[in-house]
Amino acid sequence: QFVVGDVSITLKRAPPNTLPFLHVNGLNLFKCLSLSNVLALFNAVLQEQKTVLISCHLHLLVEAAETLIALFFPLCLQGVYMPLLPSKLLDFLHSPVPFLAGVHPSWIKGQNYDEVVFVYLDDDQILTTCHSAMEALPKRPREKLEKRLEEVLPWLSQHRSPQKGMSSKPSKHKHSMGIGGGQGGGGGDDGGGGIEEKHEDAHNGYGGGASHLITKEI
């Protein structure tokens, strides 16, 4: 505890066996991705894959990234952390080092990126251009974790995506998962071209075209 002028400042750490404090809505990550895809994303970052979060809602990129980092506690991310990568710095996505980045889908439209895992938060989809398969999470701990998460967040089983793991086909429906639209790029029922544009171009492939997309199941 510190006193600065007339202000008393208290610094606290998270209690044992709990996640660190978050200043964002950590539930939004689980509202956007099915449980299987959350674990697939966790596994990709855990194995230091180059991972790109994609959403028309820029605030969601930060919330998802911060939540993911918190889930690693007490481990730390080994790589470059860019939850909202400026459009002028997109060349960094060609970097050979591991990273976790967040971008708007229109920023990478028509671009080619090798060995990258793309996570579409708005559509509950994970695509990858990685040529080598990742190690799967150990079966027993994974099943235990899934069961515990479903107990804590019972609505997860109601929002499961019919396509689990990684898939090369985008979902056909348009939704915003109730996380708002605003200026971030047009989500929701009347959100303009954001998600619809992604559906049209997902067959052509963000990150290199359908011919370059190699899908893996985790």
Salt bridges, closest charged atoms under 4 A:
GLU63 OE1 - HIS59 ND1 3.85
GLU115 OE2 - HIS131 NE2 3.92
ASP122 OD1 - HIS57 NE2 3.92
ASP123 OD2 - LYS198 NZ 3.34
ASP123 OD1 - HIS199 NE2 3.90
GLU146 OE2 - ARG142 NE 3.25
GLU150 OE2 - ARG160 NH2 2.22
GLU151 OE1 - ARG148 NH1 3.27
ASP201 OD2 - LYS109 NZ 3.61
